[in-house]
């Protein structure tokens, strides 16, 4: 933490100096370095309360009310923050059995989540059960590869959304896992699964080429990587087969990554894949710094993980 | 007038020239923040959760029945008291539901040993106990199988040599773990007869390598959760006192 604060201070100090040289106040605002913070969770699975002190694996970890204070502090430090979730909000504690996801959505709204994608367990009370809880969610559901047009969820999700923070355009799209064999067809009904790679290519074409987004984030519930099933689509596979995505925020496999993975995309450019385990034990934080060309490092974007 | 024009021009020049200085992504920093008890609790959120939590806790603490002893799935070899209790309870609760909906009789119940997720402790059985034994949302299904497929089911059990919970099926293995005798409700199994096997959706879909449920004559989805059947059963009985019996044994 200390080291990061130091880096931040030196960065803003350096910018202030450059701008001081030009001596135009309004110009300074336009040209100063900008920072976008992306916070994320995945597979929280109705874990509203922290684990108790007697828990064998995760004693005293997690808990929504602690996450709330952490997120608030980060937002105070940088108002240009997005809070995102990569799915499987539902199922795992009696809160879900009793209230069907109502409290999960209400709390996420209170924490001011900006968007979430849909995980396989979010169908556990059927697609109707998911639909029934939507009034409690004051955030966007983003799903690009579930075609809901023949279901009750039709028009209640978006294929992508563009957020503007401090003049930076952030495009977010969402990918769900193949439901066949994983979820009872009675539950997802006529939800049509579309190919994640093709969908991503379409999304990045819209977000990069048409909408000119500065940052593209994919919320994915595909799973990090399947060592024993090389044919199965995963975040690492998707990352290597697509372009223009800056960050994939993953879920499903409950993978506790010690740090975000740097992956080469189809154009051999570095991008990030991250996942923070499950049950609200961790919060992922990725800071994106923007600056004018002259302040850019000679070797392109530097990634510090 | 001239001045206004001048400022207007200056304004346009100023902003267009600024916009040309496009911002680029220069640096990315990634980190993971652990949610631990060193973080402050947000009081407003905590207050909001409290009534929901209190309701659930009070409900889960409600006493449904009484258990004479402590029962664990590790007590017993081919059948266990807790497994027998579960399979029999599922039979008793599901039989009338299935009969009412289809007019047919359930012939046997098969669950899996791994699906018993906790012990039943001696003393009060609370609603919480039902969630501990069965935290999953699996639902009861009834599958129509011909006698020949029941043979596959029986062979599976003889090879598995595990105390998968069964009810109304009796299975005797010889000293080489070969099937010596298999009966359903005390009668031999006939190849051409259709049997109605009660299980859960997880096993029906091949869980625990139970591949013998497909193909089948028909599938009946009851939308009745295993946990809810157990809760209904606990509410009906006053005391439970299950035993290890001779429904699945090896004869020497």
Interface residues (C-beta under 8 A of the other chain):
Chain A: X4 X7 X26 X27 X30 X31 X33 X34 X48 X49 X50 X60 X61 X62 X63 X64 X65 X66 X67 X68 X69 X70 X72 X91 X94 X95 X97 X98 X99 X103 X106 X107 X110 X111 X124 X167 X168 X181 X184 X186 X214 X215 X246 X257 X258 X259 X260 X272 X274 X276 X280 X281 X282 X283 X284 X285 X286 X287 X288 X289 X290 X291 X292 X293 X295 X296 X297 X301 X302 X303 X304 X305
Chain B: X14 X18 X19 X21 X22 X23 X24 X25 X26 X27 X28 X29 X30 X31 X32 X33 X34 X35 X36 X37 X39 X40 X41 X42 X43 X44 X45 X46 X48 X49 X52 X53 X55 X56 X59 X60 X131 X137 X201 X205 X221
